[in-house]
Amino acid sequence: MPHEVAHLDRMAFAERPYREGVAPRLAASLTEALALESSRATVWRYPPGARGRRHREGAQEEVFAVLEGSVTLAIGDPAELVRVDAVGFARVAAGTEVQVRNESDADALLVVWGAPPVTGQAEILDDIP
């Protein structure tokens, strides 16, 4: 099929816990919903205080699109904290350290889009304060 359409209210979100005592993030696969072939993408809900895993993508450039709320990206080493409010966007080059954090008092909704659609080349890194 030459096109696909997905609706947020029909997508299945799964819990993606990061660490004990912190509300889990929720994730829904846009890769599956849209049958993506040349990229991969996930819709994320981050409750207040939630963090993603700090990582470095070996081959994938990532785009962060904040649709609701705001997130803070810890980018690079040493980390530069970059706040992205809705409706804002950030690009992180392959090989760059990044961690998504919701340091606000409200939920955040964002899409993380990566290309090329490779998996298994991300390096999980130690968290930073």
N, CA, C and O atoms as CSV, one atom per row, in Angstrom:
chain,resi,resn,atom,element,x,y,z
A,1,MET,N,N,0.842,-1.177,0.000
A,1,MET,CA,C,0.000,0.000,0.000
A,1,MET,C,C,0.889,1.244,0.000
A,1,MET,O,O,1.866,1.292,0.748
A,2,PRO,N,N,0.580,2.239,-0.810
A,2,PRO,CA,C,1.440,3.422,-0.908
A,2,PRO,C,C,1.317,4.402,0.247
A,2,PRO,O,O,2.094,5.353,0.325
A,3,HIS,N,N,0.356,4.196,1.149
A,3,HIS,CA,C,0.236,5.095,2.300
A,3,HIS,C,C,-0.414,4.364,3.476
A,3,HIS,O,O,-1.072,3.337,3.307
A,4,GLU,N,N,-0.212,4.917,4.659
A,4,GLU,CA,C,-0.831,4.420,5.896
A,4,GLU,C,C,-1.218,5.634,6.727
A,4,GLU,O,O,-0.606,6.696,6.612
A,5,VAL,N,N,-2.225,5.473,7.553
A,5,VAL,CA,C,-2.670,6.528,8.454
A,5,VAL,C,C,-2.792,5.925,9.845
A,5,VAL,O,O,-3.297,4.812,9.997
A,6,ALA,N,N,-2.341,6.639,10.844
A,6,ALA,CA,C,-2.463,6.189,12.229
A,6,ALA,C,C,-3.082,7.314,13.051
A,6,ALA,O,O,-2.832,8.493,12.797
A,7,HIS,N,N,-3.891,6.937,14.036
A,7,HIS,CA,C,-4.529,7.898,14.929
A,7,HIS,C,C,-4.084,7.611,16.352
A,7,HIS,O,O,-4.155,6.475,16.819
A,8,LEU,N,N,-3.631,8.635,17.024
A,8,LEU,CA,C,-3.095,8.488,18.374
A,8,LEU,C,C,-4.074,7.785,19.312
A,8,LEU,O,O,-3.668,6.937,20.106
A,9,ASP,N,N,-5.348,8.128,19.228
A,9,ASP,CA,C,-6.328,7.537,20.139
A,9,ASP,C,C,-6.603,6.060,19.865
A,9,ASP,O,O,-7.295,5.411,20.649
A,10,ARG,N,N,-6.080,5.525,18.781
A,10,ARG,CA,C,-6.250,4.099,18.457
A,10,ARG,C,C,-4.961,3.296,18.628
A,10,ARG,O,O,-4.938,2.088,18.394
A,11,MET,N,N,-3.892,3.975,19.034
A,11,MET,CA,C,-2.612,3.289,19.171
A,11,MET,C,C,-2.496,2.645,20.551
A,11,MET,O,O,-2.966,3.197,21.546
A,12,ALA,N,N,-1.871,1.483,20.597
A,12,ALA,CA,C,-1.666,0.763,21.855
A,12,ALA,C,C,-0.360,1.224,22.491
A,12,ALA,O,O,0.708,1.103,21.891
A,13,PHE,N,N,-0.451,1.750,23.699
A,13,PHE,CA,C,0.726,2.174,24.444
A,13,PHE,C,C,1.123,1.088,25.434
A,13,PHE,O,O,0.265,0.484,26.078
A,14,ALA,N,N,2.413,0.843,25.553
A,14,ALA,CA,C,2.950,-0.139,26.505
A,14,ALA,C,C,3.874,0.575,27.480
A,14,ALA,O,O,4.573,1.518,27.111
A,15,GLU,N,N,3.869,0.117,28.729
A,15,GLU,CA,C,4.772,0.696,29.725
A,15,GLU,C,C,6.211,0.366,29.392
A,15,GLU,O,O,6.531,-0.761,29.012
A,16,ARG,N,N,7.072,1.350,29.538
A,16,ARG,CA,C,8.504,1.183,29.333
A,16,ARG,C,C,9.220,1.759,30.545
A,16,ARG,O,O,9.708,2.888,30.496
A,17,PRO,N,N,9.288,0.986,31.650
A,17,PRO,CA,C,9.924,1.510,32.867
A,17,PRO,C,C,11.415,1.746,32.663
A,17,PRO,O,O,12.075,1.067,31.876
A,18,TYR,N,N,11.922,2.733,33.400
A,18,TYR,CA,C,13.350,3.030,33.337
A,18,TYR,C,C,14.043,2.637,34.628
A,18,TYR,O,O,15.067,1.954,34.602
A,19,ARG,N,N,13.490,3.067,35.767
A,19,ARG,CA,C,14.104,2.713,37.035
A,19,ARG,C,C,13.050,2.688,38.133
A,19,ARG,O,O,11.979,3.283,38.012
A,20,GLU,N,N,13.386,1.978,39.212
A,20,GLU,CA,C,12.498,1.852,40.370
A,20,GLU,C,C,12.119,3.223,40.915
A,20,GLU,O,O,12.948,4.132,40.973
A,21,GLY,N,N,10.848,3.362,41.316
A,21,GLY,CA,C,10.405,4.575,41.976
A,21,GLY,C,C,10.071,5.730,41.060
A,21,GLY,O,O,9.677,6.796,41.535
A,22,VAL,N,N,10.218,5.548,39.748
A,22,VAL,CA,C,9.900,6.610,38.790
A,22,VAL,C,C,8.776,6.106,37.899
A,22,VAL,O,O,8.821,4.975,37.414
A,23,ALA,N,N,7.773,6.940,37.684
A,23,ALA,CA,C,6.645,6.545,36.835
A,23,ALA,C,C,7.161,6.083,35.472
A,23,ALA,O,O,8.037,6.724,34.892
A,24,PRO,N,N,6.625,4.980,34.962
A,24,PRO,CA,C,7.106,4.484,33.669
A,24,PRO,C,C,6.658,5.359,32.507
A,24,PRO,O,O,5.605,5.996,32.548
A,25,ARG,N,N,7.470,5.371,31.496
A,25,ARG,CA,C,7.106,6.014,30.241
A,25,ARG,C,C,6.143,5.078,29.514
A,25,ARG,O,O,6.094,3.884,29.806
A,26,LEU,N,N,5.387,5.618,28.578
A,26,LEU,CA,C,4.505,4.810,27.740
A,26,LEU,C,C,4.932,5.000,26.294
A,26,LEU,O,O,5.246,6.113,25.874
A,27,ALA,N,N,4.943,3.904,25.530
A,27,ALA,CA,C,5.412,3.974,24.146
A,27,ALA,C,C,4.438,3.269,23.206
A,27,ALA,O,O,3.873,2.227,23.539
A,28,ALA,N,N,4.252,3.859,22.021
A,28,ALA,CA,C,3.457,3.257,20.953
A,28,ALA,C,C,4.272,3.318,19.670
A,28,ALA,O,O,4.855,4.354,19.352
A,29,SER,N,N,4.316,2.222,18.937
A,29,SER,CA,C,5.152,2.133,17.747
A,29,SER,C,C,4.492,2.750,16.518
A,29,SER,O,O,3.492,2.238,16.015
A,30,LEU,N,N,5.059,3.846,16.046
A,30,LEU,CA,C,4.648,4.399,14.754
A,30,LEU,C,C,5.244,3.574,13.615
A,30,LEU,O,O,4.694,3.535,12.515
A,31,THR,N,N,6.358,2.924,13.883
A,31,THR,CA,C,6.970,2.061,12.868
A,31,THR,C,C,5.971,1.006,12.418
A,31,THR,O,O,5.793,0.780,11.221
A,32,GLU,N,N,5.321,0.364,13.376
A,32,GLU,CA,C,4.319,-0.651,13.046
A,32,GLU,C,C,3.039,-0.024,12.504
A,32,GLU,O,O,2.505,-0.480,11.492
A,33,ALA,N,N,2.542,1.024,13.172
A,33,ALA,CA,C,1.268,1.627,12.781
A,33,ALA,C,C,1.285,2.169,11.360
A,33,ALA,O,O,0.272,2.126,10.661
A,34,LEU,N,N,2.446,2.683,10.928
A,34,LEU,CA,C,2.559,3.257,9.582
A,34,LEU,C,C,3.314,2.362,8.605
A,34,LEU,O,O,3.521,2.732,7.450
A,35,ALA,N,N,3.725,1.184,9.070
A,35,ALA,CA,C,4.509,0.260,8.234
A,35,ALA,C,C,5.729,0.971,7.642
A,35,ALA,O,O,5.988,0.890,6.441
A,36,LEU,N,N,6.476,1.673,8.511
A,36,LEU,CA,C,7.644,2.420,8.038
A,36,LEU,C,C,8.706,1.474,7.489
A,36,LEU,O,O,8.939,0.402,8.049
A,37,GLU,N,N,9.343,1.867,6.403
A,37,GLU,CA,C,10.370,1.053,5.772
A,37,GLU,C,C,11.741,1.714,5.778
A,37,GLU,O,O,12.756,1.018,5.812
A,38,SER,N,N,11.795,3.048,5.747
A,38,SER,CA,C,13.064,3.764,5.633
A,38,SER,C,C,13.459,4.518,6.893
A,38,SER,O,O,14.482,5.203,6.921
A,39,SER,N,N,12.643,4.390,7.934
A,39,SER,CA,C,12.921,5.029,9.211
A,39,SER,C,C,12.165,4.243,10.278
A,39,SER,O,O,11.435,3.300,9.971
A,40,ARG,N,N,12.350,4.646,11.539
A,40,ARG,CA,C,11.548,4.058,12.605
A,40,ARG,C,C,11.145,5.164,13.552
A,40,ARG,O,O,11.849,6.163,13.693
A,41,ALA,N,N,9.985,4.978,14.215
A,41,ALA,CA,C,9.470,6.046,15.060
A,41,ALA,C,C,8.611,5.483,16.177
A,41,ALA,O,O,7.980,4.434,16.042
A,42,THR,N,N,8.606,6.215,17.289
A,42,THR,CA,C,7.822,5.849,18.455
A,42,THR,C,C,7.177,7.096,19.030
A,42,THR,O,O,7.799,8.156,19.082
A,43,VAL,N,N,5.914,6.968,19.466
A,43,VAL,CA,C,5.240,8.026,20.210
A,43,VAL,C,C,5.444,7.707,21.681
A,43,VAL,O,O,5.203,6.581,22.117
A,44,TRP,N,N,5.889,8.696,22.446
A,44,TRP,CA,C,6.177,8.513,23.877
A,44,TRP,C,C,5.334,9.445,24.713
A,44,TRP,O,O,5.120,10.603,24.354
A,45,ARG,N,N,4.850,8.927,25.845
A,45,ARG,CA,C,4.243,9.748,26.900
A,45,ARG,C,C,5.184,9.679,28.092
A,45,ARG,O,O,5.470,8.599,28.608
A,46,TYR,N,N,5.656,10.824,28.517
A,46,TYR,CA,C,6.552,10.922,29.669
A,46,TYR,C,C,5.819,11.635,30.794
A,46,TYR,O,O,5.506,12.817,30.658
A,47,PRO,N,N,5.536,10.956,31.901
A,47,PRO,CA,C,4.948,11.661,33.043
A,47,PRO,C,C,6.003,12.550,33.696
A,47,PRO,O,O,7.192,12.396,33.419
A,48,PRO,N,N,5.588,13.476,34.558
A,48,PRO,CA,C,6.562,14.320,35.254
A,48,PRO,C,C,7.615,13.477,35.974
A,48,PRO,O,O,7.287,12.502,36.649
A,49,GLY,N,N,8.877,13.861,35.823
A,49,GLY,CA,C,9.984,13.170,36.478
A,49,GLY,C,C,10.535,11.978,35.723
A,49,GLY,O,O,11.568,11.433,36.110
A,50,ALA,N,N,9.877,11.561,34.662
A,50,ALA,CA,C,10.338,10.388,33.904
A,50,ALA,C,C,11.604,10.703,33.119
A,50,ALA,O,O,11.832,11.835,32.693
A,51,ARG,N,N,12.417,9.672,32.940
A,51,ARG,CA,C,13.639,9.769,32.129
A,51,ARG,C,C,13.710,8.570,31.204
A,51,ARG,O,O,13.237,7.480,31.525
A,52,GLY,N,N,14.316,8.802,30.046
A,52,GLY,CA,C,14.643,7.696,29.158
A,52,GLY,C,C,16.061,7.239,29.440
A,52,GLY,O,O,16.774,7.837,30.245
A,53,ARG,N,N,16.451,6.190,28.780
A,53,ARG,CA,C,17.822,5.703,28.936
A,53,ARG,C,C,18.783,6.630,28.188
A,53,ARG,O,O,18.526,7.024,27.050
A,54,ARG,N,N,19.865,6.962,28.831
A,54,ARG,CA,C,20.922,7.729,28.159
A,54,ARG,C,C,21.592,6.759,27.189
A,54,ARG,O,O,21.966,5.649,27.567
A,55,HIS,N,N,21.737,7.181,25.954
A,55,HIS,CA,C,22.276,6.278,24.938
A,55,HIS,C,C,22.983,7.062,23.836
A,55,HIS,O,O,22.916,8.289,23.760
A,56,ARG,N,N,23.660,6.298,22.993
A,56,ARG,CA,C,24.341,6.849,21.823
A,56,ARG,C,C,23.990,5.932,20.659
A,56,ARG,O,O,24.314,4.745,20.680
A,57,GLU,N,N,23.331,6.477,19.650
A,57,GLU,CA,C,22.971,5.700,18.457
A,57,GLU,C,C,24.181,5.606,17.537
A,57,GLU,O,O,24.776,6.623,17.183
A,58,GLY,N,N,24.541,4.398,17.153
A,58,GLY,CA,C,25.711,4.201,16.310
A,58,GLY,C,C,25.518,4.631,14.873
A,58,GLY,O,O,26.450,5.134,14.245
A,59,ALA,N,N,24.302,4.436,14.336
A,59,ALA,CA,C,24.093,4.708,12.917
A,59,ALA,C,C,22.884,5.586,12.650
A,59,ALA,O,O,22.641,5.967,11.504
A,60,GLN,N,N,22.137,5.907,13.661
A,60,GLN,CA,C,20.845,6.548,13.450
A,60,GLN,C,C,20.816,7.995,13.919
A,60,GLN,O,O,21.165,8.294,15.061
A,61,GLU,N,N,20.400,8.885,13.034
A,61,GLU,CA,C,20.091,10.260,13.392
A,61,GLU,C,C,18.686,10.250,13.992
A,61,GLU,O,O,17.800,9.565,13.482
A,62,GLU,N,N,18.477,11.011,15.077
A,62,GLU,CA,C,17.164,11.034,15.716
A,62,GLU,C,C,16.579,12.440,15.716
A,62,GLU,O,O,17.285,13.430,15.907
A,63,VAL,N,N,15.267,12.499,15.496
A,63,VAL,CA,C,14.522,13.749,15.571
A,63,VAL,C,C,13.524,13.607,16.709
A,63,VAL,O,O,12.806,12.611,16.798
A,64,PHE,N,N,13.486,14.609,17.577
A,64,PHE,CA,C,12.584,14.646,18.721
A,64,PHE,C,C,11.547,15.726,18.446
A,64,PHE,O,O,11.895,16.900,18.316
A,65,ALA,N,N,10.272,15.341,18.356
A,65,ALA,CA,C,9.185,16.276,18.093
A,65,ALA,C,C,8.275,16.298,19.318
A,65,ALA,O,O,7.569,15.327,19.588
A,66,VAL,N,N,8.292,17.391,20.049
A,66,VAL,CA,C,7.489,17.518,21.261
A,66,VAL,C,C,6.121,18.074,20.859
A,66,VAL,O,O,6.014,19.192,20.357
A,67,LEU,N,N,5.084,17.274,21.090
A,67,LEU,CA,C,3.729,17.655,20.691
A,67,LEU,C,C,2.946,18.304,21.822
A,67,LEU,O,O,2.126,19.192,21.586
A,68,GLU,N,N,3.198,17.860,23.054
A,68,GLU,CA,C,2.540,18.438,24.235
A,68,GLU,C,C,3.557,18.524,25.357
A,68,GLU,O,O,4.435,17.668,25.471
A,69,GLY,N,N,3.444,19.554,26.186
A,69,GLY,CA,C,4.341,19.690,27.326
A,69,GLY,C,C,5.728,20.125,26.914
A,69,GLY,O,O,5.908,20.842,25.930
A,70,SER,N,N,6.715,19.675,27.691
A,70,SER,CA,C,8.105,19.982,27.363
A,70,SER,C,C,8.993,18.863,27.881
A,70,SER,O,O,8.654,18.173,28.842
A,71,VAL,N,N,10.131,18.697,27.228
A,71,VAL,CA,C,11.145,17.749,27.681
A,71,VAL,C,C,12.485,18.464,27.698
A,71,VAL,O,O,12.681,19.491,27.049
A,72,THR,N,N,13.393,17.888,28.460
A,72,THR,CA,C,14.765,18.355,28.472
A,72,THR,C,C,15.624,17.247,27.900
A,72,THR,O,O,15.547,16.105,28.353
A,73,LEU,N,N,16.438,17.568,26.914
A,73,LEU,CA,C,17.365,16.610,26.330
A,73,LEU,C,C,18.744,16.871,26.923
A,73,LEU,O,O,19.241,17.997,26.883
A,74,ALA,N,N,19.358,15.830,27.472
A,74,ALA,CA,C,20.749,15.908,27.926
A,74,ALA,C,C,21.580,15.417,26.750
A,74,ALA,O,O,21.628,14.217,26.479
A,75,ILE,N,N,22.238,16.341,26.047
A,75,ILE,CA,C,22.910,16.024,24.782
A,75,ILE,C,C,24.415,16.170,24.946
A,75,ILE,O,O,24.898,17.171,25.474
A,76,GLY,N,N,25.162,15.148,24.481
A,76,GLY,CA,C,26.616,15.206,24.455
A,76,GLY,C,C,27.252,14.750,25.752
A,76,GLY,O,O,26.572,14.343,26.694
A,77,ASP,N,N,28.576,14.828,25.777
A,77,ASP,CA,C,29.359,14.453,26.951
A,77,ASP,C,C,30.545,15.407,27.040
A,77,ASP,O,O,31.473,15.283,26.240
A,78,PRO,N,N,30.555,16.353,27.978
A,78,PRO,CA,C,29.587,16.521,29.053
A,78,PRO,C,C,28.236,16.989,28.500
A,78,PRO,O,O,28.167,17.619,27.445
A,79,ALA,N,N,27.178,16.670,29.228
A,79,ALA,CA,C,25.827,16.923,28.745
A,79,ALA,C,C,25.469,18.403,28.771
A,79,ALA,O,O,25.713,19.113,29.746
A,80,GLU,N,N,24.882,18.838,27.667
A,80,GLU,CA,C,24.254,20.158,27.589
A,80,GLU,C,C,22.761,19.912,27.729
A,80,GLU,O,O,22.210,19.088,27.000
A,81,LEU,N,N,22.089,20.603,28.646
A,81,LEU,CA,C,20.656,20.442,28.846
A,81,LEU,C,C,19.909,21.398,27.930
A,81,LEU,O,O,20.080,22.615,28.008
A,82,VAL,N,N,19.072,20.829,27.055
A,82,VAL,CA,C,18.342,21.606,26.067
A,82,VAL,C,C,16.856,21.352,26.267
A,82,VAL,O,O,16.380,20.226,26.115
A,83,ARG,N,N,16.129,22.410,26.609
A,83,ARG,CA,C,14.676,22.277,26.807
A,83,ARG,C,C,13.977,22.458,25.464
A,83,ARG,O,O,14.287,23.372,24.700
A,84,VAL,N,N,13.027,21.564,25.196
A,84,VAL,CA,C,12.232,21.644,23.969
A,84,VAL,C,C,10.767,21.662,24.389
A,84,VAL,O,O,10.263,20.690,24.954
A,85,ASP,N,N,10.088,22.771,24.111
A,85,ASP,CA,C,8.678,22.921,24.438
A,85,ASP,C,C,7.834,22.566,23.223
A,85,ASP,O,O,8.314,22.573,22.090
A,86,ALA,N,N,6.546,22.252,23.485
A,86,ALA,CA,C,5.612,21.982,22.394
A,86,ALA,C,C,5.343,23.287,21.648
A,86,ALA,O,O,5.265,24.324,22.307
A,87,VAL,N,N,5.208,23.310,20.421
A,87,VAL,CA,C,5.494,22.303,19.416
A,87,VAL,C,C,6.890,22.634,18.880
A,87,VAL,O,O,7.065,23.499,18.022
A,88,GLY,N,N,7.890,21.900,19.430
A,88,GLY,CA,C,9.273,22.151,19.067
A,88,GLY,C,C,9.959,20.869,18.647
A,88,GLY,O,O,9.456,19.768,18.872
A,89,PHE,N,N,11.113,21.034,18.034
A,89,PHE,CA,C,11.827,19.911,17.433
A,89,PHE,C,C,13.317,20.019,17.726
A,89,PHE,O,O,13.858,21.115,17.873
A,90,ALA,N,N,13.968,18.864,17.808
A,90,ALA,CA,C,15.419,18.822,17.955
A,90,ALA,C,C,15.950,17.642,17.150
A,90,ALA,O,O,15.294,16.606,17.039
A,91,ARG,N,N,17.139,17.810,16.593
A,91,ARG,CA,C,17.822,16.727,15.877
A,91,ARG,C,C,19.087,16.403,16.638
A,91,ARG,O,O,19.808,17.295,17.086
A,92,VAL,N,N,19.352,15.096,16.780
A,92,VAL,CA,C,20.586,14.649,17.418
A,92,VAL,C,C,21.301,13.734,16.423
A,92,VAL,O,O,20.738,12.744,15.957
A,93,ALA,N,N,22.535,14.077,16.110
A,93,ALA,CA,C,23.320,13.332,15.123
A,93,ALA,C,C,23.699,11.949,15.653
A,93,ALA,O,O,23.838,11.751,16.860
A,94,ALA,N,N,23.861,11.011,14.747
A,94,ALA,CA,C,24.362,9.680,15.101
A,94,ALA,C,C,25.688,9.838,15.833
A,94,ALA,O,O,26.499,10.699,15.490
A,95,GLY,N,N,25.904,8.997,16.847
A,95,GLY,CA,C,27.147,9.041,17.594
A,95,GLY,C,C,27.156,10.037,18.743
A,95,GLY,O,O,28.176,10.202,19.412
A,96,THR,N,N,26.013,10.711,18.981
A,96,THR,CA,C,25.918,11.717,20.036
A,96,THR,C,C,25.117,11.159,21.214
A,96,THR,O,O,24.069,10.541,21.027
A,97,GLU,N,N,25.618,11.381,22.417
A,97,GLU,CA,C,24.926,10.935,23.620
A,97,GLU,C,C,23.657,11.753,23.805
A,97,GLU,O,O,23.653,12.964,23.583
A,98,VAL,N,N,22.554,11.072,24.223
A,98,VAL,CA,C,21.299,11.788,24.462
A,98,VAL,C,C,20.467,11.046,25.499
A,98,VAL,O,O,20.481,9.818,25.576
A,99,GLN,N,N,19.743,11.828,26.291
A,99,GLN,CA,C,18.780,11.283,27.237
A,99,GLN,C,C,17.592,12.226,27.273
A,99,GLN,O,O,17.760,13.443,27.360
A,100,VAL,N,N,16.377,11.662,27.204
A,100,VAL,CA,C,15.151,12.448,27.299
A,100,VAL,C,C,14.702,12.463,28.749
A,100,VAL,O,O,14.700,11.430,29.418
A,101,ARG,N,N,14.317,13.651,29.238
A,101,ARG,CA,C,13.848,13.808,30.618
A,101,ARG,C,C,12.620,14.715,30.608
A,101,ARG,O,O,12.548,15.671,29.836
A,102,ASN,N,N,11.668,14.407,31.464
A,102,ASN,CA,C,10.568,15.333,31.688
A,102,ASN,C,C,10.795,15.959,33.054
A,102,ASN,O,O,10.476,15.358,34.080
A,103,GLU,N,N,11.333,17.140,33.065
A,103,GLU,CA,C,11.633,17.847,34.308
A,103,GLU,C,C,10.536,18.836,34.671
A,103,GLU,O,O,10.724,19.684,35.543
A,104,SER,N,N,9.383,18.731,34.000
A,104,SER,CA,C,8.259,19.635,34.256
A,104,SER,C,C,7.242,18.974,35.195
A,104,SER,O,O,7.432,17.848,35.656
A,105,ASP,N,N,6.163,19.707,35.461
A,105,ASP,CA,C,5.089,19.206,36.329
A,105,ASP,C,C,3.928,18.621,35.531
A,105,ASP,O,O,2.913,18.252,36.122
A,106,ALA,N,N,4.045,18.527,34.220
A,106,ALA,CA,C,2.955,18.036,33.371
A,106,ALA,C,C,3.467,16.927,32.458
A,106,ALA,O,O,4.663,16.826,32.184
A,107,ASP,N,N,2.532,16.096,31.992
A,107,ASP,CA,C,2.900,15.052,31.037
A,107,ASP,C,C,3.469,15.677,29.768
A,107,ASP,O,O,3.133,16.804,29.405
A,108,ALA,N,N,4.333,14.921,29.106
A,108,ALA,CA,C,4.867,15.335,27.808
A,108,ALA,C,C,4.550,14.245,26.790
A,108,ALA,O,O,4.622,13.056,27.100
A,109,LEU,N,N,4.204,14.651,25.594
A,109,LEU,CA,C,3.946,13.738,24.490
A,109,LEU,C,C,4.919,14.100,23.383
A,109,LEU,O,O,4.969,15.250,22.945
A,110,LEU,N,N,5.696,13.118,22.927
A,110,LEU,CA,C,6.667,13.390,21.871
A,110,LEU,C,C,6.794,12.213,20.929
A,110,LEU,O,O,6.448,11.080,21.265
A,111,VAL,N,N,7.288,12.499,19.763
A,111,VAL,CA,C,7.617,11.485,18.766
A,111,VAL,C,C,9.127,11.500,18.606
A,111,VAL,O,O,9.739,12.556,18.446
A,112,VAL,N,N,9.720,10.305,18.652
A,112,VAL,CA,C,11.147,10.167,18.366
A,112,VAL,C,C,11.244,9.388,17.066
A,112,VAL,O,O,10.771,8.256,16.962
A,113,TRP,N,N,11.874,10.025,16.068
A,113,TRP,CA,C,11.959,9.483,14.714
A,113,TRP,C,C,13.427,9.290,14.381
A,113,TRP,O,O,14.230,10.206,14.555
A,114,GLY,N,N,13.783,8.105,13.902
A,114,GLY,CA,C,15.172,7.836,13.569
A,114,GLY,C,C,15.337,7.264,12.180
A,114,GLY,O,O,14.461,6.560,11.677
A,115,ALA,N,N,16.458,7.567,11.566
A,115,ALA,CA,C,16.788,7.016,10.258
A,115,ALA,C,C,18.304,6.901,10.165
A,115,ALA,O,O,19.019,7.738,10.716
A,116,PRO,N,N,18.804,5.880,9.480
A,116,PRO,CA,C,18.084,4.774,8.866
A,116,PRO,C,C,17.446,3.875,9.934
A,116,PRO,O,O,17.734,4.030,11.121
A,117,PRO,N,N,16.579,2.933,9.519
A,117,PRO,CA,C,15.806,2.126,10.465
A,117,PRO,C,C,16.578,0.948,11.065
A,117,PRO,O,O,16.073,-0.174,11.098
A,118,VAL,N,N,17.772,1.198,11.528
A,118,VAL,CA,C,18.597,0.127,12.104
A,118,VAL,C,C,18.307,-0.016,13.590
A,118,VAL,O,O,17.928,0.949,14.255
A,119,THR,N,N,18.483,-1.206,14.095
A,119,THR,CA,C,18.353,-1.449,15.525
A,119,THR,C,C,19.598,-2.205,15.980
A,119,THR,O,O,20.336,-2.752,15.161
A,120,GLY,N,N,19.818,-2.229,17.266
A,120,GLY,CA,C,20.932,-2.991,17.820
A,120,GLY,C,C,22.278,-2.295,17.774
A,120,GLY,O,O,23.287,-2.897,18.139
A,121,GLN,N,N,22.323,-1.041,17.335
A,121,GLN,CA,C,23.592,-0.324,17.293
A,121,GLN,C,C,23.675,0.800,18.317
A,121,GLN,O,O,24.622,1.587,18.313
A,122,ALA,N,N,22.663,0.869,19.207
A,122,ALA,CA,C,22.698,1.884,20.263
A,122,ALA,C,C,23.495,1.354,21.442
A,122,ALA,O,O,23.402,0.180,21.802
A,123,GLU,N,N,24.272,2.235,22.028
A,123,GLU,CA,C,25.035,1.907,23.226
A,123,GLU,C,C,24.329,2.564,24.410
A,123,GLU,O,O,24.151,3.782,24.435
A,124,ILE,N,N,23.925,1.748,25.397
A,124,ILE,CA,C,23.295,2.279,26.606
A,124,ILE,C,C,24.392,2.785,27.527
A,124,ILE,O,O,25.360,2.074,27.794
A,125,LEU,N,N,24.244,4.015,28.015
A,125,LEU,CA,C,25.264,4.688,28.813
A,125,LEU,C,C,24.780,4.892,30.237
A,125,LEU,O,O,23.582,4.812,30.510
A,126,ASP,N,N,25.700,5.153,31.135
A,126,ASP,CA,C,25.351,5.461,32.517
A,126,ASP,C,C,24.551,6.747,32.573
A,126,ASP,O,O,24.812,7.690,31.826
A,127,ASP,N,N,23.578,6.776,33.460
A,127,ASP,CA,C,22.769,7.966,33.682
A,127,ASP,C,C,23.662,9.071,34.267
A,127,ASP,O,O,24.706,8.794,34.858
A,128,ILE,N,N,23.238,10.301,34.095
A,128,ILE,CA,C,23.951,11.434,34.689
A,128,ILE,C,C,22.963,12.163,35.599
A,128,ILE,O,O,21.758,12.129,35.351
A,129,PRO,N,N,23.454,12.817,36.640
A,129,PRO,CA,C,22.542,13.509,37.571
A,129,PRO,C,C,21.773,14.634,36.901
A,129,PRO,O,O,20.971,15.306,37.550
